[in-house]
Amino acid sequence: MNPNLPKEKVKLLRLRRRMKSRKPEFRHFEAHKKLKLRDLGWRRPRGRHSKWRERYGGKWSGRVLPNPGFSSPAGVRGLHPSGYEEVLVHNPKELENVNPEFQAVRIASRVGLKKRLLIEEKAKELGIKVLNPVKGD
C-alpha cells in the first residue's frame, strides 16, 4: 500500500475491493454455448431482436448488464490496488518523468530481459516501485 496516500483514498480503495468482490462477472452473450466466445470479455448485445439487449425473456439466471452502478468510486478509479497510479515504461529514460510518491512503474511486455534489468536497476536508484519485476527478485 502506498504510504503517501490520504486516509480517504485508503477508505475508497477498501470500498472498491469490497464492491468488486460482489460484482458479477460480465461474460459475452451465449459464452456458455460457443467455445470461441468462452475467453472473450464483455460485448454489448446489439442485435435488433435480442432479448438480452431488451432485458426480457430467456434464461436470465441472475445475469445483469453492466451499468454505471458497478463502477468503482471516482476518487480511486484507474489506480492500482496498492494505491499508486500506473505508468507504462519502455526504456530507462522514461523513468525520469515518474513521481515516486504517487506513481509506480509497469514495464511493457515487449521489453527484453537486458533492458528490463536496466530499468529495474534505475528504478531502484530513484526509489520507484516496479509493479511487474523479474520473477527472480
C-alpha contacts under 8 A as a table, 3 or more apart, distances in Angstrom:
res1	aa1	res2	aa2	distance
1	M	81	P	7.76
1	M	82	S	4.35
1	M	83	G	6.06
2	N	5	L	5.69
2	N	82	S	5.92
2	N	83	G	5.46
2	N	84	Y	6.35
2	N	101	E	7.98
2	N	102	F	7.66
4	N	101	E	6.45
4	N	102	F	7.31
5	L	9	K	6.45
5	L	10	V	6.69
5	L	83	G	7.01
5	L	102	F	7.84
6	P	9	K	5.49
6	P	10	V	6.57
7	K	10	V	5.06
7	K	11	K	6.29
8	E	11	K	5.05
8	E	12	L	6.21
9	K	12	L	4.90
9	K	13	L	6.10
9	K	75	G	6.90
9	K	76	V	6.67
9	K	83	G	7.95
10	V	13	L	5.09
10	V	14	R	6.34
10	V	83	G	7.59
11	K	14	R	5.17
11	K	15	L	6.17
12	L	15	L	4.89
12	L	16	R	6.01
12	L	73	P	6.66
12	L	75	G	7.25
12	L	76	V	6.56
13	L	16	R	4.99
13	L	17	R	6.23
13	L	76	V	6.45
13	L	81	P	7.02
13	L	83	G	7.33
14	R	17	R	5.13
14	R	18	R	6.34
15	L	18	R	5.14
15	L	19	M	6.10
16	R	19	M	5.00
16	R	20	K	6.04
16	R	72	S	5.54
16	R	73	P	6.66
17	R	20	K	5.25
17	R	21	S	6.31
18	R	21	S	5.23
18	R	22	R	6.73
19	M	22	R	5.38
19	M	23	K	6.29
19	M	70	F	7.78
19	M	72	S	7.40
20	K	23	K	4.99
20	K	72	S	7.85
23	K	70	F	6.76
24	P	63	R	7.75
24	P	64	V	7.78
26	F	41	G	7.12
26	F	42	W	5.67
26	F	64	V	7.70
26	F	65	L	7.35
26	F	66	P	7.12
27	R	31	A	6.62
27	R	40	L	7.38
27	R	41	G	5.63
27	R	42	W	5.03
27	R	43	R	7.76
28	H	31	A	5.27
28	H	37	L	6.55
28	H	38	R	7.60
28	H	40	L	6.30
28	H	41	G	5.78
28	H	42	W	4.72
28	H	43	R	5.53
28	H	44	R	7.89
29	F	42	W	7.79
29	F	43	R	7.30
29	F	45	P	6.96
29	F	52	W	7.81
30	E	33	K	5.39
30	E	34	K	6.68
30	E	37	L	7.61
31	A	34	K	5.48
31	A	35	L	7.03
31	A	36	K	7.90
31	A	37	L	4.89
31	A	38	R	4.95
32	H	35	L	7.48
32	H	37	L	7.92
32	H	38	R	6.66
34	K	37	L	5.57
34	K	38	R	6.62
35	L	38	R	5.11
36	K	39	D	7.16
36	K	40	L	7.90
37	L	40	L	5.35
44	R	53	R	7.80
45	P	50	S	7.06
45	P	52	W	6.63
45	P	53	R	5.35
46	R	50	S	7.16
46	R	53	R	6.62
47	G	50	S	4.92
47	G	53	R	7.32
50	S	53	R	5.32
50	S	54	E	6.37
51	K	54	E	5.02
51	K	55	R	5.81
51	K	56	Y	5.50
51	K	57	G	6.19
51	K	58	G	6.92
52	W	55	R	5.07
52	W	56	Y	6.71
52	W	57	G	7.97
52	W	58	G	7.84
57	G	60	W	7.41
60	W	63	R	5.38
60	W	64	V	7.91
66	P	70	F	6.83
67	N	70	F	6.01
67	N	71	S	7.67
68	P	71	S	5.48
72	S	76	V	7.26
72	S	77	R	5.87
73	P	76	V	5.88
73	P	77	R	6.03
74	A	77	R	5.09
76	V	79	L	5.54
76	V	83	G	7.81
78	G	85	E	7.39
79	L	82	S	7.83
79	L	83	G	5.78
79	L	84	Y	5.89
79	L	85	E	5.02
79	L	86	E	6.87
80	H	83	G	5.33
80	H	84	Y	5.42
80	H	85	E	6.05
80	H	86	E	6.46
81	P	84	Y	7.48
83	G	102	F	7.91
84	Y	102	F	5.38
84	Y	103	Q	5.03
84	Y	104	A	5.63
85	E	102	F	6.20
85	E	103	Q	4.57
85	E	104	A	5.99
86	E	103	Q	5.92
86	E	104	A	5.21
86	E	105	V	5.81
86	E	106	R	6.47
87	V	98	V	7.61
87	V	103	Q	6.73
87	V	104	A	6.14
87	V	105	V	4.93
87	V	106	R	5.93
88	L	105	V	6.03
88	L	106	R	4.96
88	L	107	I	5.86
88	L	108	A	6.12
89	V	92	P	7.67
89	V	94	E	6.08
89	V	95	L	7.14
89	V	105	V	6.52
89	V	106	R	6.15
89	V	107	I	4.99
89	V	108	A	5.87
90	H	94	E	7.09
90	H	107	I	6.25
90	H	108	A	5.62
90	H	110	R	7.98
90	H	111	V	6.36
91	N	94	E	5.83
91	N	95	L	7.67
91	N	111	V	7.94
91	N	115	K	6.99
91	N	116	R	7.96
91	N	119	I	6.48
92	P	95	L	5.62
92	P	96	E	7.98
92	P	115	K	7.81
92	P	118	L	6.74
92	P	119	I	4.80
92	P	122	K	6.78
93	K	96	E	6.00
94	E	97	N	6.00
94	E	98	V	7.55
95	L	98	V	5.39
95	L	119	I	7.89
95	L	122	K	7.84
95	L	123	A	6.95
98	V	103	Q	6.37
98	V	104	A	7.68
98	V	105	V	7.94
98	V	128	I	7.87
99	N	102	F	6.01
99	N	103	Q	5.51
99	N	128	I	7.90
100	P	103	Q	5.34
100	P	104	A	6.57
100	P	126	L	7.76
100	P	127	G	6.45
100	P	128	I	4.94
100	P	129	K	7.19
103	Q	128	I	7.82
103	Q	129	K	7.94
104	A	128	I	6.25
104	A	129	K	5.05
104	A	130	V	6.03
104	A	131	L	6.68
105	V	128	I	7.11
105	V	129	K	6.17
105	V	130	V	4.87
105	V	131	L	5.96
106	R	130	V	5.97
106	R	131	L	5.27
106	R	132	N	5.89
107	I	111	V	7.19
107	I	116	R	7.20
107	I	130	V	7.53
107	I	131	L	7.81
107	I	132	N	6.62
107	I	133	P	7.99
108	A	111	V	5.71
109	S	112	G	7.99
111	V	115	K	6.51
111	V	116	R	6.15
112	G	115	K	5.70
112	G	116	R	5.95
113	L	116	R	4.90
113	L	117	L	6.13
114	K	117	L	5.41
114	K	118	L	6.57
115	K	118	L	4.97
115	K	119	I	6.17
116	R	119	I	5.10
116	R	120	E	6.21
116	R	134	V	7.94
117	L	120	E	5.10
117	L	121	E	6.10
117	L	134	V	7.81
118	L	121	E	5.12
118	L	122	K	6.22
119	I	122	K	5.25
119	I	123	A	6.02
120	E	123	A	5.00
120	E	124	K	6.13
120	E	130	V	7.03
120	E	133	P	7.18
121	E	124	K	5.19
121	E	125	E	6.48
122	K	125	E	5.05
122	K	126	L	6.28
123	A	126	L	5.09
123	A	127	G	5.93
123	A	128	I	4.91
123	A	129	K	6.97
123	A	130	V	7.25
124	K	127	G	5.01
124	K	128	I	6.03
124	K	129	K	7.50
125	E	128	I	7.79
130	V	133	P	5.87
133	P	137	D	6.91
134	V	137	D	6.01
